[in-house]
Amino acid sequence: MAGTKAGGKAAAATNKTRYGSDFYARIGGEGGRNGHTGGFFANRELARKAGAEGGRISRRTKKVEEDTTEEKSEEKVVA
């Protein structure tokens, strides 16, 4: 059953039996507490600067708006 959905459920049940019903909450909390970088949430000014820089060097093409409402209305009148 290794690597199957049923095997995963069996492993989860075993982990909860051996280590308590809050096993997954505890190991998830450990991972969250181990972070030391802080991320952008800790420094909003850095996030703003990084976002602005990313926007300036974006590789996306610029969206060009075309006003084609007159052309379409003229085609309907001619047709």
C-alpha positions as CSV (number, residue, x, y, z in Angstrom):
1,M,0.0,0.0,0.0
2,A,3.0,2.3,0.0
3,G,2.5,5.3,-2.1
4,T,-1.3,5.0,-2.4
5,K,-4.1,7.0,-0.9
6,A,-5.0,4.1,1.4
7,G,-1.4,3.8,2.5
8,G,-1.2,7.5,3.3
9,K,-4.4,7.3,5.4
10,A,-3.0,4.3,7.3
11,A,0.3,6.1,7.9
12,A,-1.6,9.2,9.2
13,A,-3.6,7.0,11.5
14,T,-0.5,5.4,12.8
15,N,1.3,8.7,13.4
16,K,-1.7,10.1,15.3
17,T,-1.9,6.9,17.4
18,R,1.8,6.9,18.3
19,Y,2.4,10.7,18.7
20,G,-1.0,12.1,19.6
21,S,-3.9,13.6,17.6
22,D,-2.1,16.9,17.3
23,F,0.9,15.4,15.6
24,Y,0.5,17.2,12.3
25,A,-0.3,20.5,14.0
26,R,2.9,20.2,16.0
27,I,5.2,19.4,13.1
28,G,3.6,22.2,11.1
29,G,4.2,24.7,13.9
30,E,7.9,23.6,14.1
31,G,8.4,24.4,10.5
32,G,6.8,27.8,10.9
33,R,8.9,28.7,13.9
34,N,12.2,27.6,12.2
35,G,12.0,30.4,9.6
36,H,14.6,33.1,10.2
37,T,14.3,35.2,7.0
38,G,11.3,37.2,8.0
39,G,10.1,37.6,4.5
40,F,8.3,40.6,3.0
41,F,5.7,40.7,5.7
42,A,8.4,41.8,8.1
43,N,9.7,44.6,5.9
44,R,6.9,46.3,3.9
45,E,9.2,48.9,2.4
46,L,11.5,46.2,1.0
47,A,8.4,44.5,-0.5
48,R,7.4,47.8,-2.2
49,K,10.8,48.3,-3.7
50,A,11.1,44.7,-4.9
51,G,7.7,44.9,-6.5
52,A,8.5,48.1,-8.3
53,E,11.7,46.8,-9.6
54,G,10.1,43.6,-10.8
55,G,7.5,45.7,-12.6
56,R,10.1,47.8,-14.3
57,I,12.0,44.8,-15.6
58,S,9.0,42.7,-16.6
59,R,9.3,40.7,-19.7
60,R,5.6,40.9,-20.6
61,T,4.7,42.8,-23.6
62,K,2.8,46.1,-23.1
63,K,-1.0,45.8,-23.6
64,V,-2.1,48.1,-26.4
65,E,-5.7,49.3,-26.4
66,E,-7.3,49.8,-29.8
67,D,-10.5,51.7,-30.3
68,T,-12.3,49.6,-32.9
69,T,-15.9,50.7,-32.1
70,E,-16.1,53.0,-35.1
71,E,-14.8,50.5,-37.6
72,K,-17.2,47.8,-36.5
73,S,-20.2,50.2,-36.6
74,E,-19.2,51.3,-40.1
75,E,-19.0,47.7,-41.3
76,K,-22.5,47.0,-40.1
77,V,-23.9,50.1,-41.9
78,V,-22.1,49.2,-45.2
79,A,-23.1,45.5,-45.1
